Amino acid sequence: MNIFKITVFAIFLLNAFALSAQEHSLKIIPEPLQVQVNNGSFTLKKENVIYLDTNFLEAQPEVKQLQQLIVNKAKIDLPIVNRDSNKKVGIHVFRDPKIKNKEGYVLDIDARGIHLSAAHRTGLFYGIQTLAQIFPVPIENIPLEKLPFLSITDSPRFPYRSLMLDPARHFLPIEDIKKYIDVMAAYKYNHLHLHLTDDQGWRIEIKEYPLLTEIGSKRKETDGDGQPHSGFYTQEELEDLVAYARTKHVEIIPEIDMPGHGLSILAAYPNLACFPRKFEVSTVPGVSKELLCAGKKEVYEFYEHIISEVASIFPNTKMHIGGDEAPLDQWEKCPNCQKTMQENSLEKEEELMAYFFDRINNILINYDKEPLLWYESNVENYPKNSTVILWRYEEPDVKLREIQSRGLKMINSYGGNVYFDYPQWEGDIPKTNWMNIISLEKTYAFDPVRGLPEEENNFIIGVEGCVWGEYVPNIDRAFYMTYPRALALAEAGWSTDKNRSWENFQKKLDKHFIRFINEGINFRPPNELSKK
């Protein structure tokens, strides 16, 4: 971000939010479960020590992050000592097995210092993220090492809190994705969904099928711009990314889209189509009618090799296999598909889609994976171990009840609230008059359970905000489209309904925008809020 932009943003923040130099507000996003601010403050000093409970030595990586946080925020480098020392003034990190949620933590600041407890390393990590937000920012005119007395008890509402990036449409370098992970982890997102393949590009090295990257990762232009586009990740690069994400307690979910959105596959291996011919990697957005053939054994052999190699890179339990926007026109005409239907007593192509997913699921099971899919009502059945993502605009409440009745787990990514590739204001994105505007306020109004009472919504395991890449050419644009809307979604995924308040949320934004400016993170100032 250039100096001019930073200056403009800083002026906007000071004028629109009028942060008082005397005010000290915690302004934590997402809002914790319980917060109590007490009278008084603790001042960090260079003679303080970070004490790590000897029963929590596996948390040394997180404690080193805490040490670096204090260096960054208070400009003090404190030593780490491995021993319980609750009676001494300093920073105390200890295990508390009474904290039942692995992502939960307790943070207390009093005259004896900072006390941070968790039952698991992940909870400790999130406690550190909260502490990072408590440190003052420069324009508050408060000493950087001064922290208010407080008590916070916190744990998440949903176990699955995700953002999605789409390097299939526009390739994003690994270092840029790491920067994206840094920011999302600071707001307690724990999954990054990478959409690695689509009609417009194949982005992951598969050693069994080298043409996927030699041919499928390249397209001659993008929507008429005349500029060639290419790029893919080696397996070693992705292994490094997975390891990096783990240090931020983020799990990466790879998506290999099937049986549709596969022109980048067919351009490389046209024999996998129902009707082989010369295919090209798509240069325009939209949905192709070309599916991989559900009646050819070569297709299932192809996907077994793919899943084998992808599973070796991503050790998590879930793999996204797409499943959306797959027109059945070709399957209706294909002799191989029709023969497969006849042999398996299938009466319609929607049943063939269910058959296809069952076969893919059996492969996934062999590699200790569960399928994650975009939910489509016309799929006759999904494997019972599936987790589906609600995403379509049409009849979201009806679809939610369908998913519930099928006994499936669900992640809510409803396009009307949390599709972050959609414009934030009129004219935000050229050529997309068909897209609805999703403002910050609209995202904050998102209800992940859509009004279902607690006893009926246990099948909903979390939320996901999607940044589809057709109009997101680089990471700066990805950040601009993500923030501040992802701050609003962070509260929907972490905070309870009773702790969520649009009025309070608006008051917290200034401090986070200042952080974005200081760290060179692009975002969209919500100018409309200052006009109300």
HELIX and SHEET records of a PDB file:
HELIX    1   1 ILE A    3  PHE A   17  1                                  15    
HELIX    2   2 THR A   54  ALA A   59  5                                   6    
HELIX    3   3 GLN A   60  ALA A   74  1                                  15    
HELIX    4   4 ARG A  121  ILE A  134  1                                  14    
HELIX    5   5 PRO A  138  GLU A  140  5                                   3    
HELIX    6   6 ILE A  174  ALA A  186  1                                  13    
HELIX    7   7 LEU A  211  GLU A  214  1                                   4    
HELIX    8   8 GLN A  235  THR A  247  1                                  13    
HELIX    9   9 LEU A  263  ALA A  268  1                                   6    
HELIX   10  10 PRO A  270  LEU A  272  5                                   3    
HELIX   11  11 LYS A  297  ILE A  313  1                                  17    
HELIX   12  12 ASP A  329  LYS A  333  1                                   5    
HELIX   13  13 PRO A  335  GLU A  343  1                                   9    
HELIX   14  14 GLU A  349  ASN A  366  1                                  18    
HELIX   15  15 PRO A  396  SER A  405  1                                  10    
HELIX   16  16 GLY A  415  VAL A  418  1                                   4    
HELIX   17  17 LEU A  440  TYR A  444  1                                   5    
HELIX   18  18 GLU A  454  GLU A  456  5                                   3    
HELIX   19  19 ILE A  475  THR A  482  1                                   8    
HELIX   20  20 ARG A  485  TRP A  494  1                                  10    
HELIX   21  21 ASP A  497  ASN A  499  5                                   3    
HELIX   22  22 TRP A  502  GLU A  519  1                                  18    
HELIX   23  23 ASN A  527  SER A  530  1                                   4    
SHEET    1   A 7 GLN A  34  THR A  43  0                                        
SHEET    2   A 7 LYS A 146  ASP A 154 -1                                        
SHEET    3   A 7 TYR A 105  ASP A 110 -1                                        
SHEET    4   A 7 GLY A 113  ALA A 118 -1                                        
SHEET    5   A 7 GLY A  90  ARG A  95  1                                        
SHEET    6   A 7 ILE A  50  LEU A  52  1                                        
SHEET    7   A 7 ILE A  80  ASN A  82  1                                        
SHEET    1   B 9 TYR A 160  LEU A 165  0                                        
SHEET    2   B 9 HIS A 191  HIS A 195  1                                        
SHEET    3   B 9 GLU A 251  MET A 258  1                                        
SHEET    4   B 9 LYS A 318  GLY A 322  1                                        
SHEET    5   B 9 GLU A 370  TRP A 374  1                                        
SHEET    6   B 9 THR A 387  LEU A 390  1                                        
SHEET    7   B 9 LYS A 409  ASN A 412  1                                        
SHEET    8   B 9 ILE A 460  VAL A 467  1                                        
SHEET    9   B 9 TYR A 160  LEU A 165  1                                        
SHEET    1   C 2 THR A 197  ASP A 198  0                                        
SHEET    2   C 2 GLY A 201  TRP A 202 -1                                        
SHEET    1   D 2 LYS A 218  ARG A 219  0                                        
SHEET    2   D 2 HIS A 229  SER A 230 -1                                        
END                                                                             
